[in-house]
C-alpha cells in the first residue's frame, strides 16, 4: 500500500538539490512539447524510466505509484488513434509517460518539507508584489503531497470493503464515500491549521 510519496534511499538523485530537480522537470516539460518525433522522444522516455527504476523501489511499488496515470495515458492514446496518425499517438505516449516518470522520481526523492521550503523561496518575488502569500501556497502544495497517499489508501480500503460484502465495485459507489471522508479530513486539517495560527504567521 502506498503510504508516502517520498522513498527513503541513497541514490544519486536523492542528493540532487530540489531546485535543480524542479528546473530539470520544467525544462524537460517544455522541451518534450517542442517535438512530435518519436525518435527524439524515445531517449527521454528511456532515460526517465531508467532514472525512476534506479531509486531503490521494488517493481511492484514502482508500478503502483504510477500505474493509474499510465493507464489513463493509454486510454487517452486509444481515443487519439481515431483522431490523429499513429506516429503522433506514439509521440503522445512517450511524451506523457516520460513526464510522469520524471515527476514521480522527483516526488519520490524529495521530502515534503524540502518541497515547501523551495516553493516558498521561489514565490517570494510574487509575494513582494502582493500577488500571493508564498507560505500559504507552499503549505497547500505540502498538504496535497502529504495526503495523496492517504486518499489512495482510503480508496483501496473502500474497494476492499465492497469486495468483502460482495458488492460490485463501481466508480460511482466508491467516489461518494471517498469524497465524504476526504472532506472530513479537510475540515480537521483546516481546524488544526487555524488553531496553530499558521496563516497568521
WOPEJO-V192788 format. One record per residue. RES is the residue in one letter. PHI is phi in degrees with one decimal (999 if undefined). D_FIRST is the distance of its C-alpha to the first C-alpha in whole Angstrom. Layout:
RES;PHI;D_FIRST  RES;PHI;D_FIRST
This chain:
X;999;0  X;-77.4;4  X;-112.0;6  X;-158.9;9  X;-75.1;11  X;-83.3;13  X;-118.2;13  X;-63.0;16  X;-177.1;18  X;-126.5;22  X;-67.8;22  X;-62.9;25  X;-72.9;23  X;-62.8;22  X;-88.5;26  X;-70.9;27  X;-57.6;28  X;-58.6;26  X;-60.7;29  X;-67.1;30  X;-62.6;26  X;-65.7;27  X;-64.5;30  X;-61.9;29  X;-64.0;27  X;-65.3;29  X;-63.0;32  X;-64.7;30  X;-59.6;29  X;-67.8;33  X;-63.1;34  X;-68.4;32  X;-91.7;33  X;-95.2;37  X;-140.5;37  X;-116.3;36  X;-85.6;37  X;-58.1;34  X;-66.6;36  X;-82.5;35  X;-81.4;32  X;-59.8;31  X;-59.6;31  X;-64.8;29  X;-61.7;26  X;-65.4;26  X;-65.1;27  X;-66.7;24  X;-64.9;22  X;-64.3;23  X;-61.9;22  X;-62.5;18  X;-76.6;18  X;-92.0;20  X;-86.0;18  X;94.1;16  X;-88.2;13  X;-71.0;12  X;-60.2;13  X;-64.9;10  X;-65.7;8  X;-60.8;11  X;-72.4;12  X;-62.6;8  X;-73.5;10  X;-122.5;13  X;-57.7;13  X;-65.3;14  X;-66.4;16  X;-64.2;18  X;-62.4;18  X;-62.4;20  X;-62.6;22  X;-64.8;23  X;-63.1;24  X;-60.8;26  X;-65.1;28  X;-61.6;29  X;-65.7;31  X;-69.9;32  X;-58.9;34  X;-88.0;36  X;-117.6;37  X;-133.7;38  X;-61.4;38  X;-57.6;36  X;-57.6;36  X;-70.0;35  X;-66.7;32  X;-60.8;31  X;-61.9;32  X;-61.0;29  X;-62.3;27  X;-63.3;27  X;-64.1;28  X;-67.1;25  X;-65.8;22  X;-60.5;24  X;-65.3;23  X;-62.5;20  X;-66.1;19  X;-68.8;21  X;-61.8;20  X;-65.3;16  X;-66.1;18  X;-65.0;20  X;-69.1;17  X;-75.3;15  X;-115.1;18  X;-130.2;19  X;-70.9;19  X;-62.3;19  X;-60.3;22  X;-65.4;24  X;-58.7;23  X;-62.9;25  X;-62.1;28  X;-69.3;28  X;-63.0;28  X;-60.0;31  X;-64.3;33  X;-66.1;33  X;-92.5;34  X;-56.5;36  X;-58.7;39  X;-69.1;38  X;-66.8;38  X;-64.8;42  X;-82.1;43  X;79.2;42  X;-85.0;39  X;-166.0;36  X;-109.0;35  X;-58.0;33  X;-64.7;31  X;-66.9;30  X;-65.1;28  X;-66.1;26  X;-64.8;25  X;-61.4;24  X;-63.5;22  X;-61.3;20  X;-66.0;19  X;-61.0;18  X;-63.6;16  X;-70.9;15  X;-102.4;14  X;-57.7;12  X;-61.3;9  X;-64.9;10  X;-64.7;11  X;-63.5;9  X;-64.6;7  X;-66.5;10  X;-60.1;11  X;-63.8;9  X;-64.6;10  X;-65.4;13  X;-62.7;13  X;-65.5;13  X;-64.6;15  X;-63.7;18  X;-63.3;17  X;-62.4;18  X;-92.1;21  X;73.0;22  X;-90.5;22  X;-67.3;22  X;-92.2;19  X;-123.4;21  X;-54.0;20  X;-67.0;23  X;-81.2;21  X;-98.2;18  X;-62.3;19  X;-57.6;22  X;-59.3;19  X;-64.1;17  X;-63.9;20  X;-61.3;21  X;-65.1;18  X;-66.1;18  X;-65.5;22  X;-62.5;22  X;-62.8;20  X;-61.8;22  X;-62.9;25  X;-62.9;24  X;-65.6;23  X;-61.3;26  X;-64.3;28  X;-65.9;27  X;-64.3;28  X;-65.2;31  X;-64.0;31  X;-90.3;31  X;68.0;33  X;-59.7;31  X;-75.1;33  X;-96.5;36  X;-78.1;36
